[in-house]
């Protein structure tokens, strides 16, 4: 699986929510795109990732 352009060594069959927990990312402040399609937050706990998926994780930061 490729995460933000880098090869990631995570087991297949995990959900987006599980991936975010492993990466220590807060699901409330990220947007996930899988294979060029944005996944709604309500699907994070049921959307299963597969080998070869291209995952883009965009996080929002406060700032000025």
C-alpha positions in Angstrom: 0.0 0.0 0.0 1.3 3.5 -0.8 0.6 6.2 1.7 1.2 9.8 0.7 3.5 8.6 -2.1 5.6 6.3 0.1 5.5 2.5 0.3 3.9 1.5 3.6 4.2 -1.9 5.3 0.8 -2.3 6.8 -1.1 -5.5 6.7 -3.9 -5.7 4.2 -7.5 -6.0 5.5 -7.2 -3.2 8.0 -9.7 -0.4 8.0 -9.0 3.3 7.6 -9.7 3.8 11.3 -7.2 1.1 12.2 -4.6 2.7 9.9 -5.1 6.1 11.5 -4.7 4.6 15.0 -1.4 3.0 13.9 -0.2 6.3 12.5 -1.4 8.1 15.6 -3.6 10.5 13.6 -6.9 12.0 14.7 -9.6 11.0 12.3 -11.5 14.3 13.1 -8.8 16.4 11.5 -7.9 14.4 8.4 -9.4 13.7 5.0 -8.7 10.3 3.4 -8.5 9.6 -0.3 -8.2 6.1 -1.6 -7.3 5.5 -5.2 -8.3 9.1 -6.1 -11.7 9.0 -4.3 -12.4 10.7 -1.0 -13.9 8.4 1.6 -16.6 9.8 3.9 -15.6 9.8 7.6 -18.6 7.6 8.4 -17.0 4.8 6.4 -13.6 5.0 8.2 -14.4 2.1 10.5 -15.8 -0.2 7.7 -13.7 0.7 4.7 -11.1 -2.1 4.3 -7.7 -1.3 2.7 -6.2 -3.7 0.1 -2.7 -4.3 -1.2 -1.9 -1.8 -3.9 -4.2 0.9 -2.6 -3.0 4.4 -3.0 -3.8 6.3 0.2 -3.5 10.0 0.6 -4.0 11.5 4.1 -4.5 15.2 4.3 -4.5 16.8 7.8 -5.8 20.2 8.7 -3.8 22.6 10.9 -4.7 25.8 12.6 -2.4 28.7 11.9 -2.1 32.1 10.5 
